[in-house]
Structures are given as C-alpha cells and as structure tokens.
Amino acid sequence: MSVENAPESIVVDNVTKSFKLRYHRTIKQVSVAALRREKISDTFAAVDDVSFTVRQGESVGLMGLNGSGKSTLLKLINGIMRPDTGSVLTRGRIAGLIATGAGFHPELSGRDNLYLNAAILGMSEKETQRKFDDIVEFSELGKHLDSRVGHYSSGQKARLGFAVAIHVDSDIFLADEVLAVGDKPFKKKCMERMQEVRNSGRTLFYVSHAAASVRKMCDRVIVLEDGKVGFDGDVDAGIRYLHYDDDDPTDDEAIGADI
C-alpha cells in the first residue's frame, strides 16, 4: 500500500496551545506593578491554529527555529499535553524520546527507571523482561545501570531513554532532538535504528535542526514559525525555506559518515 492510500496516523486539526508568561515573580513585584498599572502577565500561543495530517508509514521532519513550538507540538501529539482548542487524533501505540531524562526518577537506579519508562510507554513487565538484555546492550550503560539516575549525565539519560523507546513495538515513533547529546558512535547507532523504524512502515515524526539527517530520514518537512505552519511539503524545499546551511558540521556528526 502506498503512503498516499495508507490510513491516517496523526491528524492535527486547528490546534492551539497557549501559555501564560509572568513578568513579575514576587508578591511585592506584583503589588508594585499593579499599583503602576503595569502588565503582570501575558499569554502567548506556542502552537497557533496548526492543522496537518500524517499517514501511516510517512517520515516527517519537524523543523523551525528555537521557540517556534516544535517540542510543544510533539507533546500534544504524544498526549503529554492537551490542546486549548482543536483536536489531535492518533492511531496505534506511540513511543519515542520527547526530552532527555523525561519521566526518570532521580532517586531510582537506571535499572528501575528502565522498567518504569517501559511501563509508561505501554510495555508489560513480561515484555520488558524479554527485551531487557537488548535494551541494556543498546544503552551501553554497563556498570552504571545500577547507579542512581540523578548521578547520570545528560548523555547517559539520553542513552537509557532512547534504548527503551526504540524497543517498544509502536505504530508511531516521535523523536525530539534525541541526538543532541551523546558521543558520535552512539548518535550513529541511534540514526541506524531510526532508519529501521522508517523502513518497517511505522510513522516517524522527527524533530531536528540537522538538515542532512532530516534529508536522509524524512520524505516530508513541516516548518513551524512562531507556532504556525510556515511550510509543509518536500524535504529539500523545506530546508531551503529555512535557509539552513547544508555544510553545517553538526549534520555529519549527527548522521554518521557511512549511513
């Protein structure tokens, strides 16, 4: 079945998500501002009336400058947040790494957090036990597995989070800058595994600033600008729309030289 004829995997319909920005923090500052009739807070739309449809098997790169609303949109798709208006519909099980260390308990060991994260992602205890050795091997944490996660570096948290997420039997895989931390060999291994996800026919929704990795991983690009969809279409056209430099050395570091 071609992607064009595939069932809908993600449907985002006129979605808006706003947050309150507070200018004054202490009671004294708020009181003084009120007496002066100054603004105490303001509201801004991180995601502003966004609509698009992703079909099963599509690999979509979500791009945009920092603060454009990419991570908020991914959290809405994942169900971590609810939209203020509009609707987000998804089909099947969702897995992925939304933020480094998200869902980890700092007082628990890496081993305990592995089981905890697997449960959050919908894996049964029996399924986790069956995949445990593969997850640990992929994470390369070794003796650190039984150390408290509160003592982990950001790279170690990313290793554990990605290792768990990539072993979930999902229909949709979400990745939010999963390769922003970690060493080059691990980044390369992550990209290879995400290629497997893409080739398996699952839906891939990938947030990245690296033009080269998006070009290799995705067949469509959505660009957010100040919370709105500025572009939705061909990968090369989307990268040109952003004026991203293809010679950025971080691109090669992200994708690995021989992928």
C-alpha positions as CSV (number, residue, x, y, z in Angstrom):
1,M,0.0,0.0,0.0
2,S,1.4,3.4,-0.9
3,V,1.6,6.1,1.7
4,E,-1.0,8.2,-0.2
5,N,-3.5,5.4,0.3
6,A,-2.4,4.5,3.8
7,P,-4.8,5.2,6.8
8,E,-4.3,8.4,8.7
9,S,-1.8,8.1,11.5
10,I,-1.8,11.6,13.0
11,V,-4.5,14.2,12.5
12,V,-3.9,17.7,13.9
13,D,-6.9,19.9,13.4
14,N,-6.8,23.6,14.2
15,V,-4.8,23.1,17.3
16,T,-3.8,25.9,19.6
17,K,-1.9,25.7,22.9
18,S,-1.2,28.8,24.9
19,F,0.9,29.5,28.0
20,K,1.0,32.4,30.5
21,L,4.1,34.5,30.6
22,R,4.6,36.2,34.0
23,Y,6.6,39.4,34.2
24,H,6.8,39.6,38.0
25,R,7.5,36.8,40.4
26,T,7.4,38.0,44.0
27,I,4.2,39.4,45.8
28,K,6.0,42.7,46.2
29,Q,6.8,43.0,42.5
30,V,3.2,42.1,41.6
31,S,1.8,44.6,44.0
32,V,4.1,47.4,42.7
33,A,3.2,46.5,39.1
34,A,-0.5,46.6,39.9
35,L,-0.2,50.0,41.5
36,R,1.6,51.3,38.5
37,R,-1.0,49.6,36.2
38,E,1.8,47.6,34.5
39,K,1.2,44.2,32.9
40,I,1.6,41.4,35.4
41,S,1.3,38.6,32.8
42,D,0.7,37.9,29.2
43,T,-0.5,35.0,27.1
44,F,1.3,33.6,24.1
45,A,0.4,30.8,21.7
46,A,3.2,28.2,21.5
47,V,1.1,26.4,18.9
48,D,-1.2,28.6,16.9
49,D,-4.1,27.1,14.8
50,V,-2.0,24.3,13.4
51,S,-3.5,21.7,11.1
52,F,-2.0,18.8,9.1
53,T,-2.4,15.0,8.5
54,V,0.3,12.3,8.6
55,R,-0.4,8.9,7.0
56,Q,0.8,5.6,8.3
57,G,4.4,5.0,7.1
58,E,5.3,8.6,6.5
59,S,8.6,10.0,7.8
60,V,8.1,13.7,8.7
61,G,10.8,16.1,9.8
62,L,9.5,18.9,12.0
63,M,11.8,21.9,11.7
64,G,11.9,25.5,12.8
65,L,14.0,28.0,14.9
66,N,14.2,27.6,18.7
67,G,11.0,28.7,20.3
68,S,8.9,28.0,17.2
69,G,6.7,25.5,19.0
70,K,8.2,22.2,17.9
71,S,8.5,20.5,21.3
72,T,5.1,21.7,22.4
73,L,3.5,20.2,19.2
74,L,5.3,16.9,19.8
75,K,4.0,16.8,23.4
76,L,0.4,17.4,22.1
77,I,0.8,14.5,19.6
78,N,2.2,12.3,22.4
79,G,-0.7,13.2,24.7
80,I,1.5,14.7,27.4
81,M,-0.4,18.0,26.9
82,R,-3.9,18.7,25.7
83,P,-4.7,21.5,23.2
84,D,-6.7,24.5,24.4
85,T,-8.7,24.4,21.1
86,G,-8.8,22.0,18.2
87,S,-8.0,18.2,18.3
88,V,-5.2,15.8,18.0
89,L,-6.0,12.2,16.9
90,T,-3.5,9.4,16.6
91,R,-3.8,5.7,15.6
92,G,-2.0,3.0,17.5
93,R,0.8,2.9,20.1
94,I,3.1,5.9,20.4
95,A,6.8,5.6,21.5
96,G,9.8,7.9,21.4
97,L,12.0,10.2,23.3
98,I,10.4,13.6,23.8
99,A,13.0,15.1,26.1
100,T,16.2,13.9,27.7
101,G,15.5,12.3,31.0
102,A,11.8,12.9,30.8
103,G,9.9,10.5,33.1
104,F,13.1,9.5,35.0
105,H,13.0,9.4,38.8
106,P,16.4,10.7,40.0
107,E,16.4,8.6,43.2
108,L,15.9,5.3,41.3
109,S,18.6,3.3,39.6
110,G,18.9,3.1,35.8
111,R,17.5,-0.5,36.1
112,D,14.4,0.7,38.0
113,N,13.9,3.6,35.6
114,L,14.2,1.2,32.6
115,Y,11.2,-0.7,33.9
116,L,9.3,2.5,34.9
117,N,9.8,4.1,31.4
118,A,8.9,0.8,29.7
119,A,5.6,0.7,31.7
120,I,4.9,4.4,30.9
121,L,5.3,3.5,27.2
122,G,2.9,0.6,27.5
123,M,5.2,-2.4,27.7
124,S,4.1,-5.2,30.1
125,E,6.5,-6.5,32.7
126,K,6.9,-9.7,30.8
127,E,7.7,-7.8,27.5
128,T,10.2,-5.7,29.3
129,Q,11.9,-8.7,30.8
130,R,12.1,-10.3,27.4
131,K,13.7,-7.3,25.9
132,F,15.8,-6.3,28.9
133,D,19.2,-7.5,27.8
134,D,18.8,-5.9,24.3
135,I,17.8,-2.6,25.9
136,V,20.8,-2.7,28.3
137,E,23.2,-3.6,25.5
138,F,21.9,-0.8,23.3
139,S,22.2,1.8,26.1
140,E,25.9,0.8,26.7
141,L,25.5,1.9,30.3
142,G,27.2,-1.2,31.7
143,K,28.0,-1.0,35.4
144,H,26.2,2.4,35.6
145,L,22.8,0.6,35.2
146,D,22.5,0.2,38.9
147,S,23.6,3.7,39.8
148,R,21.1,6.5,40.7
149,V,19.8,8.3,37.6
150,G,20.3,11.5,39.5
151,H,24.0,11.0,39.0
152,Y,23.7,10.4,35.3
153,S,25.0,12.8,32.7
154,S,22.6,14.2,30.1
155,G,24.2,11.8,27.6
156,Q,23.6,8.8,29.8
157,K,19.9,9.7,30.3
158,A,19.5,10.1,26.6
159,R,21.1,6.6,26.1
160,L,18.7,5.0,28.5
161,G,15.6,6.8,27.3
162,F,16.3,6.1,23.6
163,A,17.2,2.5,24.3
164,V,13.8,1.9,26.0
165,A,11.8,3.8,23.4
166,I,13.3,2.2,20.4
167,H,12.5,-1.3,21.7
168,V,8.7,-0.5,22.1
169,D,6.6,-2.1,19.4
170,S,4.9,1.1,18.3
171,D,3.0,2.4,15.3
172,I,4.3,6.0,15.7
173,F,7.8,6.9,16.8
174,L,8.4,10.5,18.0
175,A,12.0,11.8,18.3
176,D,12.7,15.3,19.7
177,E,16.4,16.1,19.2
178,V,17.3,12.7,20.6
179,L,20.8,13.1,19.2
180,A,21.5,16.5,20.7
181,V,23.7,14.8,23.4
182,G,25.9,11.8,23.4
183,D,29.1,10.8,21.5
184,K,29.4,10.3,17.8
185,P,29.3,6.4,17.7
186,F,26.1,6.4,19.8
187,K,24.5,9.0,17.6
188,K,25.3,6.9,14.5
189,K,23.8,3.8,16.2
190,C,20.6,5.8,17.0
191,M,20.2,7.0,13.4
192,E,20.7,3.5,12.1
193,R,18.0,2.2,14.4
194,M,15.6,5.0,13.4
195,Q,16.3,4.1,9.7
196,E,15.0,0.6,10.7
197,V,11.9,2.2,12.2
198,R,11.3,4.1,9.0
199,N,11.9,1.1,6.8
200,S,9.5,-1.0,8.9
201,G,6.5,1.0,7.8
202,R,6.0,2.8,11.0
203,T,5.2,6.5,11.2
204,L,8.3,8.6,12.1
205,F,7.9,12.2,13.4
206,Y,11.4,13.6,13.8
207,V,12.4,17.0,15.2
208,S,15.9,18.2,14.2
209,H,17.9,21.2,13.2
210,A,20.3,19.0,11.2
211,A,19.4,19.4,7.5
212,A,21.5,16.4,6.4
213,S,19.9,13.9,8.9
214,V,16.4,15.2,8.0
215,R,17.2,14.8,4.3
216,K,18.2,11.1,4.9
217,M,15.5,10.2,7.4
218,C,12.4,12.1,6.1
219,D,10.2,12.3,3.0
220,R,8.3,15.4,4.1
221,V,9.1,18.5,6.1
222,I,6.8,20.7,8.3
223,V,8.3,24.0,9.3
224,L,6.9,25.9,12.3
225,E,7.2,29.7,12.6
226,D,6.1,31.3,15.8
227,G,3.7,28.4,16.4
228,K,2.2,28.4,12.9
229,V,2.9,26.1,9.9
230,G,5.1,28.1,7.6
231,F,5.8,25.3,5.2
232,D,4.6,21.7,4.6
233,G,6.0,19.7,1.7
234,D,9.2,18.5,0.0
235,V,12.2,18.0,2.2
236,D,14.7,19.9,0.1
237,A,12.2,22.8,-0.4
238,G,11.6,22.9,3.4
239,I,15.3,23.1,4.1
240,R,15.8,25.9,1.6
241,Y,12.7,27.6,3.1
242,L,14.6,27.7,6.4
243,H,17.9,28.9,4.8
244,Y,19.7,26.1,6.7
245,D,23.4,25.6,5.8
246,D,23.9,22.1,4.5
247,D,27.6,22.3,5.3
248,D,26.9,22.6,9.0
249,P,29.5,20.2,10.6
250,T,27.0,19.1,13.2
251,D,25.0,17.4,10.4
252,D,27.8,14.9,9.7
253,E,28.2,14.3,13.4
254,A,24.5,13.6,13.8
255,I,24.1,11.1,10.9
256,G,27.4,9.3,10.8
257,A,29.6,9.3,7.7
258,D,28.6,6.0,6.2
259,I,24.9,5.7,6.9
